Amino acid sequence: MTSPDASDLAALRPRLPSPLQEVTDDRFARRGVRLLLKRDDLIHPELIGNKWRKLAPNLTAAAGRTVVTFGGAYSNHLRATAAAGHLLGLPTIGIVRGQELADRPLNPSLARCVTDGMRLHFVDRATYRRKGEAEILTGLLRRADAEEAYVVPEGGSNVPAVRGCRALGEELRGQADIVAIACGTGGTLAGLAAGLGPGQRASGVPVLKGGFLTADIEGLQERAFGGRRGDWALDERFHFGGYGRTTSDLDAFADEFEERHGVAVERLYVAKLLYGLVVMVEEGTFEKGATVVAVVTGAPFAQ
Ligand SMILES: *Cc1c(COP(=O)(O)O)cnc(C)c1O
């Protein structure tokens, strides 16, 4: 096994900086607000969006070791890790939440992971929840025969990932007043906010229900940068009941946005972000003349 270094990662051929596209939308134009899409979904056809930004520094740090990570049955992060392993020739192991999944046919997302060479280990939910505890983690790695592996946490938001996402903010310096992004673990927002310039602010839309994310993001910034960085805040109103949850209203909104702008809308994160932005602009949240950039962090999963 050769160790991937920075030049090997270049073989992933990311399209960076990702394109910035203005869209004409009367709901924004009416308020004198410009809307631009930061097309991180175009960074790489398989290692999509913020997953490229978060994984690339981890793959360098893995230095050829097997990469172990964690996720649920439909995790974008698991799929991205498997794709990266396939592209770089690195072995990958996915520890999947839900022992019961082991006895069922794989869903299309997990099937893709396997096609990309990822070995899957299914664990019961109680154990999965405790994977952050050193003893539990050691046991899981031993069972997977991966004690020497490089471990990336669930959702991929560790220190290298957060630092890697600073580049997203840096690419947007001088281009936006507000940068809006959907949040899962918040790692991407933590890095993005740190990379923005003076006078710019970041607005996060959590797709999980819980209200714990501000503290999590502060913790990530503390570990990555030694303290809070950038001007950022969350709007917790647009989770639609939690991760993977939707409503007919949200579906109709996303269908209509796709038709109107010819951009495929990823439904777990990006749809909730765009919906939230339309509500905010109609509430008068953004000053007249403001430029709002919505980060398109991913694309729909093509089965
Ligand atoms: C993973 C993912 C996110 C969330 O990123 P975090 O860094 O965990 O907040 C947002 N959008 C898409 C499309 C994703 O796949």
PDBQT file of the ligand as one rigid body, heavy atoms in Angstrom, charges set to zero:
ROOT
HETATM    1  C1  LIG A 401     -22.814  16.004   5.472  1.00  0.00    +0.000 C 
HETATM    2  C2  LIG A 401     -23.602  17.078   4.843  1.00  0.00    +0.000 A 
HETATM    3  C3  LIG A 401     -23.840  18.311   5.490  1.00  0.00    +0.000 A 
HETATM    4  C4  LIG A 401     -23.472  18.563   6.929  1.00  0.00    +0.000 C 
HETATM    5  O1  LIG A 401     -22.155  18.905   7.178  1.00  0.00    +0.000 OA
HETATM    6  P1  LIG A 401     -21.679  19.118   8.703  1.00  0.00    +0.000 P 
HETATM    7  O2  LIG A 401     -20.264  19.499   8.570  1.00  0.00    +0.000 OA
HETATM    8  O3  LIG A 401     -21.843  17.792   9.390  1.00  0.00    +0.000 OA
HETATM    9  O4  LIG A 401     -22.541  20.143   9.326  1.00  0.00    +0.000 OA
HETATM   10  C5  LIG A 401     -24.528  19.300   4.807  1.00  0.00    +0.000 A 
HETATM   11  N1  LIG A 401     -24.992  19.073   3.557  1.00  0.00    +0.000 NA
HETATM   12  C6  LIG A 401     -24.806  17.904   2.916  1.00  0.00    +0.000 A 
HETATM   13  C7  LIG A 401     -25.392  17.717   1.556  1.00  0.00    +0.000 C 
HETATM   14  C8  LIG A 401     -24.115  16.864   3.535  1.00  0.00    +0.000 A 
HETATM   15  O5  LIG A 401     -23.965  15.686   2.903  1.00  0.00    +0.000 OA
ENDROOT
TORSDOF 0
